[in-house]
């Protein structure tokens, strides 16, 4: 159980909260369907690809990894949000799931609220809150929303892990667009007090968050970016500042890095699906730079 929690909580750093696993922007009809995009034009010598992931998913719900490998094999390297082939970064990711300075969830909740959260965690993760009280509340929210009972499989998977294995098999180098520390700066902008409050509210009505994640997963499986945007935009209307920090601001940092990378050598870029869409999303940003970005049917 501890190993499972650390895995899920570490992956949580890649998504912040379950409400931000994916976002997309209304686009023209021809661009609405697609999670994989081919990048050409603007004097690029070879094509690159960008793929929108969901970080926790059942193996049977995944887009065929064999299909993705076909496109990865055509490129020279794999680029992800974080270099998950870097041992130090992975250690930092696991450490980042914990609250600082010895703080615990108990420091931010009343005894009654703490008891309610305990009930939620026992029902969802099979352990008492005492066992996980040092974890950041935001991470626990994601673990609860994406636990095996919710997903419907005993062993959840991730595109990142599958792509890492494929990259190793093809002897591709792996790089990251940012560090774990950089991601933490974004997530830490949500105070622990607010995170704990959100966790308690989830405990009051756990089915709401579970249903939202299941709905999001179903939309993701349709590969329809317009529907993803419409759904997630409604979920994020009261948290625009966090959305801006987590998506728009990071996209602005990534775009020049991606430009540099694809001009150096062909790259397969895999990032959370939420970064693809929107006026400030990666697809529109790359097009505005003069690149041809076309959806690839999977």
N, C-alpha and C positions, 0 to 999 in steps of 0.2 A: 504493500500500500504506500509506504514512504517513497519508494522508487517511482511509483505511478504519479504521486502528487508532485514530486520534484520535476518529472517530465512535463506534466500538464502546466504546472505553474511557471516553468521556464518558458514554455511555448507562449504563455500568456503575455510575456514581454513583447512578443511579436504582434500582438493584437490589442493590448490595452484593456479592453472590455469586450464582452461578447457582442455588445451593440456596435462595435467598430471593427468586427472581423472583415466586413465588406462594405464598400460604398461604391456607387457608380453614378454617372451623370447622364441625363437625358441626351441622346445623340441622334443623329440621323438614322433612319430605319436600317440602312445597310451596316451600321456599326453597332446595332443593339445586341447582336448575338456574337459573342466571342469572349474567351478568356485568354486565348493565345493570339498574339499579334506579330506579324512579320514587319521588320523595319528595313526599308531600303531607301534609295534615292540620295540626293545631296552628295553625290560623288563617293558614296560608300563602295568599297571594293567588294565586299561580301555582305550578305544579309545577316541581321541579328534578329532575335526573338525576345518578346517579353510576355510573361505568363502571370496571371493573377491567381494566387493560391488561397486556400482556406486552410488554416494551420492545424486543425484537428478534425478528422473525418474518418468514417468507417471505410475499410478497404474496398468493400463492394460499392460504395458511393463515389469512389474516385474516378476521375477521367483516366482512361487507360494509360498507365505509366509507359507501356510500350510505345504508344503514340508520341508521348512527350519525348521519349528517348530518341525517336527518329529525328526530331528537330535539334535536340541537344547534341547529337552526334555530328550535325552539320556545322557546329560552331567550335570555337577554340577554348572556351572557358565558361564556367557557371558563375553567375553573380547573384547573390542574395542580399537581403537586408543586412544580415550579419554573416560574417565568415564562419559558418557552422562547422568548418573543418579545422578551425583554430581551437586548440584545447584550452588556452587561456580565456578566450571569449566564452566558451561553454561553461567554464567554471564561474566566470563572472555572472553569467546568466542565471545559474542556479543560486548563487549568493544573493542576487538582486531580488529574488522572490521573498526575502525576509525583511521584516521591518527593522529600522536602524535603532541603535542605542538601547537595545533590550526591551523595546516597547512591545506590547501585545494588544490584541483586539480588546481585551478587558479594560484597557486604559481609556477606551473611547466609547464604551457602552455602559448603560445602567445594568444592574444585575438582572432585571427582567428582560432587557434586550439581549443580553449575553445568553440567557437561557433559551431564548427564541432562536438565536443563531446556532446554538448547540443542537437544537432539535433539527434544524435544517441540515447541518453538516452530518449528523448521524444518519439521517434518512438518505442523503445524497452520496456521501463518501464512505460511510460505514465506520467512522471514527468520531470521537468526541472533539469538541472545539478545543479542549485542552491540548490535544495532540498537534493542532495546527495553529494555535493562537499567535505564533510568532510570524506567520505568513502575512503578507500584505492583503488587506481585504479585497482589493481589486483582483488579485490573483485567485483568491478563493472563489470569487464570483464566477470567473471563467471556468475554473475546475468543476464547479457545481453544474454550470450550464452545459458543459461538454463531457460529463462523466459517462462511462459506458452505458448506464441505464438510459440516459437521455439519447445518446447516439444510436443505441440499438446493436452494439457489438461489444464483445469482451475485450478486444485489443484495438483501440483507436490507432490510426496511422496519420502520417503527415506527408504532404508533397515534398517538403524540404528534405526529410530523411530519404525518401525515394530518389530524389534528384541527386542527393549527395552520393548514394550508392552507385547510381548510373554514371556520375562524373568520375568516380574512382575506377569503375570498370572501363570507361573510355579514356582514362588517364588525362582528364581535363583538370586544369587548375581551378580553384575555388576562391572567390573574393567576396568582400562585403562592401555595401554602400555606406555603412556606418558602424560604429562600435556599440557594444552593450551600454557603455556609459552614456553615449549620446541618447539612446532610447530612454534610459532612466531619467535623464533631464526632462524629457517630455512627460513621462508618466508621473514623475514626482511633482509636477505642477498641480496635480489633483491632491489636495491635502489628505492626510490619513484620516482626519476627522470626517471628511466628506466620504471617503471610501468606506469607512465603518458604517456610516449612516446608510449608504446605498446597500451594503451587505445586509443590514437589519431590515431594510425595506424589502429586500429580496426574500428574507426569511418570513416576512408577513404574508407575501404572496409569491411563493416560489414558482408556481406553475406559469405565471406571466412570463418570467425570463426564459423558462424552458420552452414555452410555446414560441416565443420570439426567435430563439435560436433555431428551433426546428423549421420555422417558416423561412428564415434566412438561408438555411441549408438547402431547402427545397428550391428556392429561387436560384441559388448558386448553381445547382445541378442543371438548370435550364440554360445556363450560359447567356442569360439576357441581361445586359448591363443596364438597360433602361429600367427594367423592373426592379433590379437591385437598388438603383438610385431612389426610385419612388418609395420603396419600402424603407430603406435605411434613412432617407431624408426625414421621413415622418418620425422615426425613432430618435433622431438626433436633434430635433428642433429646439430642445431645451438645453442643449449642451454644445452650442456652436463654438465656443472658445476652445474646448478640448478637441473638437473635430479639426479646427484650424491648426492647432499645435501638432496633433498627431498625424494629420494628412497633408494639408496644404503647405505648411512650413517645411516639412521634411521633403516633400516633392520638389520644392524650390531648390533645396540643397542637392538633391539627387540628380536633377536634370543635367547640369553641366558635367557631373561625374559619368553619367550614362553616355552623353555625347562623346566625351573623351574616350570612353571604353570602346564604343562601337566603331569609332574612327581608327582606333589602334588595331583591333582584331575583332572577328566575329564573336558575339557573346549571346548566351542564353541567360536572360534576366528573369528571376522569379521573386516576386514581392507580393505582399498581401493584396488581394483583389481590390481593396478600397483605394489603392493608390492609382489605379488605372483611369478612373473616370473623373468627371467634373471639369469645370473651366480651368482649374489649376492642376488637373490630373496629368499623369505622365503621357497618356495618349495624345491629348490635345496639345500639351506643351511641346512634345516632339514634332507634331505636325506644324505647329507655329514656327518651329525652327527650320522648316523646309523638308523634313523627312516624310516619306510615304509610309504610313502605318496602316496595315490592312489586317482585318480579322481573319484568322485561320480556323476553318471548321474542324472540330475534333469529334 
